[in-house]
Amino acid sequence: MSSVRDGSVKTSPSSINDARAQEQILVIALVVPVIVSFSCLVCFLGLRRNRKGKAKMNSQEDGTLVWELEGSSEFKNYDFSQVSEATCNFSEENKVGQGGFGPVFKGRFPDGMEIAVKRLASHSGQGFTEFKTEIQLVAKLKHTNLVRLLGCCSKGEEKLLIYEFLPNKSLDFFIFDETRRGLLDWSKRLAIIEGIAQGLLYLHKHSRLRVIRRDLKASNILLDNEMNPKISDFGLAKIFGANDTAANTNRIVGTYGYMAPEYASDGLFSVKSDVFSFGVLTLEIISGKKKSRFHRYGDFINLLGYAWQLWNDGLWLKLVDTSLVTECHTLEIMRCINIALLCVQENAADRPTMSHVIAMLSSESMILPEPKHPAYFHVRVVEEEGSTVVQKSSVNDVTFSDLCGR
């Protein structure tokens, strides 16, 4: 109730409380929807940004995926029809190889440029991860001893990598064939060994990215017109930070026999893992023998044990491919065997870096350390009545398997 006294109006406390309550309700009614709307907008933008971050690629209206590559002006995104035409619609006649990624085809563009096309197998889930890794990695690497990635094509289910075409196929095509390896005299083999070493040094030390190759083997070394080596197939490679020296993984990938023991057994890899693979590959180049083919010498049954026993007995010349024995390069060959055995030491700390390997290859006057026994040295043969059994020592609990993993 209000009362009028001496010309003034007085408002009761209940009226004041009612007015304040109405004001509060009005404020809540106006502010809450604004806050809710703003919160929803923030959540929406956050989810959208998160999805964009995970996707690393933009989808255009025609379904083609354009990869975000920094500083790769020479890298091209090819039309699928253009690549299909260049390979005669991926004909069997143009198929030149098959890998874990998928088939490889030779192609030719209208201007006459020859290309090699890797086509991702449709069923290969891991292959798609390797596809992305190879694009994002190789497009940023440039070295005379690395294969050159020209571009890619990604449309729907089709995922293609386009490389320079190297006519002389891969190193294994020559060194493991009794006839063709005769085409590689010692000067060519030494140039191949040195070229692979230079390519690895670039990956480990001099490239924009610090890269561990992980799956270095003869079939991943391609040869150009002049038989210069090019390291290829970077789908399993790992990028390291500038200050990183080693990493660990639960997923062991690669080819047994070329794997360093610490990687094969514990998943630990580093630049020294690549050094080990380089050592195995060098022994294969010198001997013409596969790392996984068993060679009996005394009671040893693998290439590393075989090479070490011959070296230790002063009979290293027996390891050398017979087509090289008549050449007058025995001291160079002996040094390369010594270097290879240093690279395949059981303990990673005992292996040289690729910088040291190149220094040893480049200087005839440098005194080389004597190698200790190599990894997998304790895989031996035990003679039993009427049979031969392969046993492994507890010192190095690893057996050789010729598994063509990727």
C-alpha positions in Angstrom: 0.0 0.0 0.0 1.1 3.5 -0.7 0.3 6.5 1.5 0.4 10.2 0.8 1.7 12.3 3.6 3.2 15.9 3.4 3.0 15.7 -0.4 5.4 12.6 -0.7 4.7 9.1 -2.0 6.1 6.1 -0.2 6.4 2.6 -1.8 5.9 -0.5 0.3 8.9 -3.0 0.6 6.9 -5.8 -1.1 6.5 -3.7 -4.3 10.2 -3.0 -4.5 11.0 -6.8 -4.1 8.5 -7.6 -6.9 10.1 -5.1 -9.3 13.6 -6.4 -8.5 12.5 -10.0 -9.2 11.0 -9.0 -12.5 14.3 -7.3 -13.5 16.3 -10.4 -12.6 14.0 -12.7 -14.6 14.3 -10.4 -17.6 18.1 -10.3 -17.4 18.3 -14.1 -17.1 15.9 -14.5 -20.0 18.1 -12.3 -22.2 21.6 -13.4 -21.1 21.2 -17.2 -20.8 20.3 -17.8 -24.5 23.3 -15.6 -25.5 25.7 -17.6 -23.4 24.3 -20.9 -24.6 24.5 -19.8 -28.2 28.1 -18.6 -27.8 29.1 -21.9 -26.1 27.6 -23.9 -28.9 29.5 -21.8 -31.5 32.8 -22.3 -29.7 32.3 -26.0 -29.5 31.3 -26.2 -33.2 34.4 -24.2 -34.2 36.6 -26.3 -32.0 35.4 -29.6 -33.4 35.7 -28.2 -36.9 39.3 -27.1 -36.3 40.1 -30.5 -34.8 38.8 -32.4 -37.8 40.8 -30.2 -40.1 44.0 -30.8 -38.1 43.5 -34.6 -38.3 42.8 -34.6 -41.9 45.9 -32.8 -43.3 44.2 -32.7 -46.7 41.5 -30.6 -48.3 38.7 -32.3 -50.3 37.7 -30.4 -53.4 34.3 -30.7 -55.1 35.6 -33.2 -57.7 36.8 -35.5 -54.9 40.5 -35.0 -55.6 42.7 -34.7 -52.6 45.1 -31.8 -52.6 48.0 -32.4 -50.2 49.4 -29.6 -48.1 53.1 -29.5 -48.9 55.4 -26.7 -47.8 58.2 -25.6 -50.1 57.5 -28.2 -52.8 56.9 -26.0 -55.9 58.2 -28.8 -58.2 55.7 -31.3 -56.7 52.6 -31.8 -58.9 49.1 -33.1 -58.4 48.4 -35.1 -61.6 45.0 -35.9 -63.0 44.1 -39.5 -62.8 43.1 -39.6 -66.5 46.6 -38.2 -67.4 48.4 -41.0 -65.5 46.0 -43.7 -66.7 46.7 -42.7 -70.3 50.5 -42.6 -69.7 50.4 -46.2 -68.5 48.0 -47.5 -71.1 45.3 -47.8 -68.5 47.7 -49.6 -66.1 48.2 -52.5 -68.6 50.0 -55.7 -67.6 52.5 -54.9 -70.4 53.5 -51.8 -68.5 53.7 -53.4 -65.1 57.4 -53.4 -64.0 57.2 -54.5 -60.4 55.1 -55.4 -57.3 55.7 -54.3 -53.7 54.0 -54.2 -50.4 52.5 -50.8 -51.4 51.1 -52.2 -54.6 52.0 -52.7 -58.3 54.5 -50.4 -60.1 53.9 -49.3 -63.7 56.0 -47.7 -66.4 54.5 -44.7 -68.2 55.2 -42.1 -70.7 53.7 -38.6 -70.9 53.0 -37.0 -74.3 56.1 -34.9 -74.1 58.2 -38.1 -74.0 59.1 -38.0 -70.3 59.1 -41.6 -68.8 57.7 -42.1 -65.3 57.3 -44.9 -62.8 53.8 -45.1 -61.1 53.2 -46.8 -57.8 49.5 -47.7 -57.5 48.2 -48.3 -54.0 46.6 -51.7 -53.6 42.9 -51.1 -52.7 43.0 -53.5 -49.8 46.2 -52.0 -48.2 45.2 -50.0 -45.1 48.8 -49.7 -44.1 49.7 -48.7 -47.6 47.6 -45.6 -47.3 49.7 -44.5 -44.3 52.9 -45.2 -46.2 51.4 -43.2 -49.2 51.0 -40.1 -47.0 54.4 -40.6 -45.3 56.2 -40.9 -48.7 54.5 -37.8 -50.1 55.1 -35.6 -47.1 58.7 -36.8 -46.8 60.2 -37.4 -50.2 58.7 -34.2 -51.7 61.0 -32.3 -49.3 64.2 -34.3 -50.0 66.6 -33.6 -52.8 69.8 -35.5 -53.4 71.4 -37.2 -56.3 71.3 -40.6 -54.5 67.6 -40.4 -53.7 64.9 -41.3 -56.1 62.9 -38.2 -57.3 59.2 -38.0 -56.5 57.5 -35.9 -59.3 54.0 -35.8 -57.8 50.9 -37.8 -56.8 47.4 -38.4 -57.8 44.6 -39.1 -55.3 41.0 -39.5 -56.5 38.5 -41.6 -54.7 40.0 -45.0 -54.0 42.9 -44.4 -56.4 46.2 -43.4 -54.8 49.2 -43.0 -57.1 52.8 -41.9 -56.6 54.7 -40.7 -59.7 58.5 -41.0 -59.8 61.3 -40.4 -62.3 61.7 -43.6 -64.3 65.0 -45.5 -63.7 65.6 -48.0 -66.5 68.1 -50.3 -64.8 65.6 -51.6 -62.2 66.9 -52.3 -58.8 70.2 -53.5 -57.4 69.0 -57.0 -56.5 68.2 -57.6 -60.2 71.9 -57.5 -60.9 73.9 -58.7 -57.9 71.8 -61.8 -57.2 71.8 -63.0 -60.8 74.9 -65.1 -61.8 74.9 -63.6 -65.4 73.9 -60.0 -64.7 76.2 -59.4 -61.8 79.1 -59.8 -64.2 78.0 -56.5 -65.7 79.0 -54.8 -62.4 82.8 -54.6 -62.2 84.5 -53.4 -59.0 84.5 -49.8 -60.0 80.8 -49.8 -60.5 80.1 -51.7 -57.3 82.3 -49.3 -55.3 80.5 -46.4 -56.8 77.2 -47.9 -55.8 78.4 -48.5 -52.2 79.7 -44.9 -52.0 76.5 -43.5 -53.5 74.3 -45.4 -51.0 76.5 -44.1 -48.2 76.2 -40.5 -49.4 72.4 -40.8 -49.7 72.2 -42.1 -46.1 74.5 -39.3 -44.8 72.1 -36.8 -46.4 69.1 -38.3 -44.7 70.8 -38.6 -41.3 72.6 -35.2 -41.3 72.2 -32.8 -44.2 68.6 -32.8 -45.2 65.9 -30.4 -44.0 64.5 -33.4 -42.1 66.4 -35.9 -40.1 65.3 -39.2 -41.5 65.9 -42.8 -40.4 65.4 -45.0 -43.5 64.6 -48.3 -41.6 64.0 -50.6 -44.6 67.3 -50.3 -46.6 67.8 -53.4 -48.8 69.0 -54.3 -52.3 65.4 -54.2 -53.8 65.0 -50.6 -52.6 68.1 -49.3 -54.4 67.3 -48.3 -58.0 69.8 -47.7 -60.7 69.8 -45.0 -63.3 71.3 -45.1 -66.9 74.8 -44.9 -65.6 74.2 -47.4 -62.8 74.2 -44.6 -60.1 72.2 -45.8 -57.0 69.1 -44.0 -55.9 67.5 -44.9 -52.5 63.8 -45.4 -52.9 60.6 -46.3 -51.0 60.3 -44.1 -48.0 56.9 -45.3 -46.7 58.5 -46.8 -43.6 60.9 -44.0 -42.9 60.8 -42.1 -39.6 61.5 -38.4 -39.1 63.6 -37.4 -36.1 63.8 -34.1 -34.3 67.1 -32.2 -34.5 68.1 -33.3 -31.0 66.8 -36.9 -31.2 69.2 -39.8 -31.5 67.0 -42.9 -31.0 63.3 -43.9 -30.7 61.3 -47.0 -29.8 58.4 -48.6 -31.4 56.1 -51.6 -30.7 55.5 -52.1 -34.5 58.5 -53.7 -36.1 58.5 -53.2 -39.8 61.2 -54.0 -42.4 63.0 -57.0 -43.7 64.6 -59.5 -41.4 68.3 -59.9 -42.0 68.7 -56.3 -42.8 67.3 -55.3 -39.3 69.7 -54.3 -36.5 69.4 -56.7 -33.6 68.2 -54.0 -31.2 65.4 -53.1 -33.6 64.4 -56.6 -34.4 64.2 -57.6 -30.7 63.3 -54.4 -28.8 61.9 -52.0 -31.4 64.8 -49.5 -30.8 65.9 -47.7 -33.9 68.4 -44.9 -34.7 70.8 -43.8 -37.4 72.9 -46.8 -36.3 70.0 -49.1 -37.5 70.5 -47.8 -41.0 74.3 -48.3 -40.6 73.7 -51.9 -39.8 71.5 -52.4 -43.0 74.2 -50.6 -45.0 76.8 -53.1 -43.8 74.6 -56.1 -44.7 74.0 -54.6 -48.2 77.7 -53.9 -48.7 78.5 -57.5 -48.0 75.9 -58.6 -50.5 77.3 -56.3 -53.2 80.8 -57.6 -52.6 79.9 -61.3 -52.5 76.9 -61.5 -54.8 75.2 -63.6 -52.0 71.9 -62.8 -50.3 71.9 -62.2 -46.6 69.3 -64.8 -46.1 70.8 -67.6 -48.1 72.6 -69.9 -45.8 76.4 -70.3 -46.4 78.2 -73.0 -44.6 81.7 -72.2 -43.3 82.8 -74.2 -40.3 79.9 -74.1 -38.0 78.4 -70.8 -39.2 75.3 -70.6 -41.4 74.5 -67.0 -42.3 76.2 -64.3 -44.4 77.4 -62.3 -41.5 78.9 -65.3 -39.6 80.3 -66.6 -42.9 82.0 -63.2 -43.7 83.3 -62.8 -40.2 84.8 -66.3 -40.0 86.5 -65.8 -43.4 87.8 -62.5 -42.3 89.0 -63.8 -39.0 90.9 -66.7 -40.7 92.5 -64.3 -43.2 90.5 -66.0 -46.0 88.3 -62.9 -46.9 89.0 -63.3 -50.6 86.8 -66.4 -50.6 83.9 -64.1 -49.8 84.4 -62.0 -52.9 82.2 -62.6 -56.0 84.3 -64.7 -58.4 83.9 -62.2 -61.2 85.8 -59.7 -59.2 88.7 -61.9 -58.0 90.7 -61.4 -61.2 90.6 -57.6 -60.9 93.5 -55.7 -59.3 91.5 -54.0 -56.5 92.1 -56.4 -53.7 93.1 -53.8 -51.1 90.0 -51.7 -51.9 87.8 -54.8 -51.6 89.4 -55.8 -48.3 88.8 -52.3 -46.9 85.2 -52.4 -47.9 84.7 -55.8 -46.2 86.4 -54.4 -43.1 84.0 -51.4 -43.1 81.0 -53.6 -43.7 81.9 -55.8 -40.7 82.3 -52.6 -38.6 78.8 -51.6 -39.6 77.2 -54.9 -38.6 78.6 -55.0 -35.0 76.2 -56.4 -32.5 76.2 -53.3 -30.2 75.0 -50.1 -31.9 77.7 -48.1 -30.0 80.4 -50.1 -31.8 79.1 -49.1 -35.3 80.4 -46.1 -37.1 78.2 -43.2 -38.2 77.7 -42.7 -41.9 80.0 -39.6 -41.7 82.7 -42.0 -40.4 81.9 -44.6 -43.1 82.4 -42.1 -45.9 85.6 -40.9 -44.4 86.9 -44.5 -44.3 85.7 -45.2 -47.9 87.4 -42.0 -49.1 90.8 -42.4 -47.5 93.2 -45.3 -48.3 95.6 -44.1 -45.6 93.1 -44.1 -42.7 93.8 -47.0 -40.3 90.6 -49.1 -39.9 89.7 -50.6 -36.5 89.5 -54.4 -36.3 85.9 -55.5 -36.2 84.5 -57.6 -33.3 82.1 -60.4 -34.0 79.0 -59.2 -35.9 75.3 -59.5 -34.8 73.6 -62.8 -35.4 77.1 -64.4 -35.1 75.9 -67.1 -32.8 73.4 -68.7 -35.2 75.3 -72.0 -35.7 75.0 -75.4 -37.2 75.2 -78.5 -34.9 75.9 -81.9 -36.5 73.6 -84.7 -35.2 73.3 -88.2 -36.4 72.0 -88.2 -40.0 71.0 -84.5 -39.8 72.0 -80.9 -39.5 70.2 -78.7 -37.0 70.3 -74.9 -36.7 70.7 -73.7 -33.1 70.8 -70.3 -31.6 72.9 -69.2 -28.7 71.5 -67.4 -25.7 74.0 -64.6 -26.3 72.1 -63.5 -29.3 68.6 -65.0 -29.4 67.7 -64.1 -33.0 67.2 -66.4 -36.0 67.3 -65.5 -39.6 64.1 -65.4 -41.6 63.7 -64.5 -45.2 60.5 -62.6 -44.6 59.7 -60.0 -47.3 58.2 -57.5 -44.8 57.8 -53.9 -45.7 
